[in-house]
Amino acid sequence: MSLNLNLLCDLAIMILSGMFFGRMAKHLHLPNVTGYLVAGLLIGPYFLPALGLDFSVLSGDFINNIAIVSEVALGFIAFSIGNEFKFSYFKRVGVTPVVIACLESLFAVVFVVAALLITGHQLPFSLVLGSIAAATAPAATIMVINQYRARGPVTETLMAVVAIDDATALMLFSISVAVAKALESNGGGNLFLSILEPVGQILAALLLGFVLGFCLLIPMRYFKKRGNRLSLIVAFIFLGIGIADQLGLSALMLCMGLGATVANLSNESEEIISIAESVTGPIFILFFVASGCGLQVSVLTTVGLIGAVYIVFRVIGKIFGTWLGGRICHADEKINRYLGPCLVPQAGVAIGLTLVAGRVVPDYASQIRAVVLAGTLVYELLGPSFTKMSLTKAGEIKAG
């Protein structure tokens, strides 16, 4: 049973509860995003029923029907991340973020797959579940960086790594799924084409993002008022998300390409990002409260050893891969030590990949989804605190 209020009342409750718990989290020296997630957990459709109470403030149907809020929020976040992809930055630091992103994704998969095999699970199942470990959710990390105005080499590298991570995660997942399919069908199917397809989708999304970014800058020359520029930015981000959904491409990659184009072709990129951020406050609160509403506490009791293996060894793999990538590229020691724990959060992309995973190994579909949902619950609640703690120890967030 839920309150069954109208749409605007429910949205108002989400924003107000998010603001309240965000302030409570701040008093506890936790990131605001943790408070938003807790607010969603408490008013969502899963937490109170898991305690035996047949009541929730918001219904599951309502949360499913406002998925567009998540799409819009991730579009703005991807646009902001793309703005960090400046040629001048990569000229200065070289391939370090790329190497770190590849290795932290790779070793998250390797560690989880190895641990699952050691604990007696089949190779196709281990490959498919383990490959999902590569994905990292950038939203919570970016929120922590913005809230505390973190600045420094770790933060700078982190922004680039979480952007590249989405592409590396999709590619590793596709390779693992292709191998698992071949094992399940005793060598049937075209392994090369299965791997090549997601690469093409990523490149297509980036290319469309570059085209939209170039088109955005044309009217920017003639509209100078902040209100007009905000309208243009919102329109093009909406257009990017819509085109990506229409063509079955990654909206994250497309909006990153849009942001990267603005960053590299415009001398006003900082102002443009500032204007975009002026509208994101309530959108981000709604996004994280909705994310908290979707965290299913009950799955924690069903995942057992597999869930523990996935949750623990994914984190170990991310930290080890980051350290190794930093060592290979002779990165700042602070990057080697503190970047890894900032990559703990995992959410939307990973949950989406479970749908594909379920078709590859249908006998394990419900188990894979339960494990990833349990991981999401743990990672999203603890991840922002890990990010804050790591950036504070790196000296890029002022203590307090």
PECOR-V600200 format. One record per run of one state. SS is the DSSP state (2 for helix, 1 for strand, 0 for the rest). FROM is the first residue (numbers start at 1). TO is the last residue. Records with the same first field share a line. If there is no record, write none. Layout:
SS = FROM-TO  FROM-TO
//
This chain:
0 = 1-1  3-6  28-31  44-46  51-55  57-59  66-66  83-86  94-95  119-122  133-137  149-152  185-190  221-225  248-250  266-268  278-279  294-296  302-303  329-332  339-339  344-347  361-361  394-400
1 = 2-2  56-56
2 = 7-27  32-43  47-50  60-65  67-82  87-93  96-118  123-132  138-148  153-184  191-220  226-247  251-265  269-277  280-293  297-301  304-328  333-338  340-343  348-360  362-393
//
